[in-house]
Each structure stands twice: as structure tokens, then as C-alpha cells.
């Protein structure tokens, strides 16, 4: 019978040293705002139009997201195929960026409309570049629940923000992973 490794033996060598080194902080709790954006209908579009057209659409989408994010001080945390995860230190610039991105995609005549989800809250920042927590999950779920050309947010997240965006009640919704239904708003320009 082989004994199950314990303590630092479980991870071995250098990894164990890092895990047990108090001078190497692995995680920090921070307050951030998150958005997920997604091109609606991308899989079907690729099946019908082919890879070359899909790459053209993705290139244009990424150029818009990069340009708008950089002018609003918003970070692209990661690309997700036909979508992206965006992070802001403050909620207002991120919301303004979302509305601008959606507007530019719509105004461009893109065959694939954008949908997005936004939220803000405390999360765990791991190794300085990855975020884990309820706010991240909720933003992703709001994006999944959004209709094409719709940006969804939790009503309580935008009540006290200083921005010129318009919010329209979108109903009380059950969101997977959230215990109680929440009031959701659609954000517009």
C-alpha cells in the first residue's frame, strides 16, 4: 500500500516551497468591476460562412474592444473565443466602455450582435492577474442571459454610479448560482 503524501510532500519541491512561503502572497481580496462580452450567433455564423469570415469578424470585434477598452482605462483580462472578460478598477469607465462597444458593433452593421453582462464587487485576485469570485461568475451569467444587443447589470450595482448611461428595468430574474432572484436592468446609450 502506498501512503498518501502529506504536507509539503504532497506538492513536491519548489511548488511546496512557494505554497508555504508567507512572503509570497498568492491571493488578495480586491473590489473590481467585471464585464463579459459575447458575439451572439458566432458558432452558427462560422458553420454557415466559414472560418475566413469568422476570423474577419473576430479581428474587427477585437479591434473595437481593444480600442474602446484602452480609451476608458479598462483591462481585457482574457479573450474567450468570440468574447472577452473585461475588468475595471472603477465601475463607471467599464459601463461606459460596454455601451460604446455595443454601439460600435451595432453601428458597424456586424452580422453578429453583441451581448454583455456587468457587475461589481469583491473578488479574490490570484497571482496578480486572475480573478475568482461571485462578481466574476455573476457577470458571466448576466452575459449568457442577455439578448442580442443587450447589456445586463444588477440594478443595485448601478444605482449610485456617476455616469450618463441609461438603465431600463429588465425584470426580477433567477440567475443560476445566485440564491435569490435579483432585479436586473438593461444598459443603453
Secondary structure, 3 states (H helix, E strand, C coil): CCCCCCHHHHCCHHHHHHHCCCCCCCEEEEEEEEEEEEECCHHHHHHHHCHHHHHHHHHHHHHHHHHHHHHHCCEEEEECCCEEEEEECCHHHHHHHHHHHHHHHHHCCCCCCEEEEEEEEEEEEECCCEEECHHHHHHHHHHHHCCCCEEEEEHHHHCCCCCCCEEEEEEEECCCCCCCCEEEEEEEC
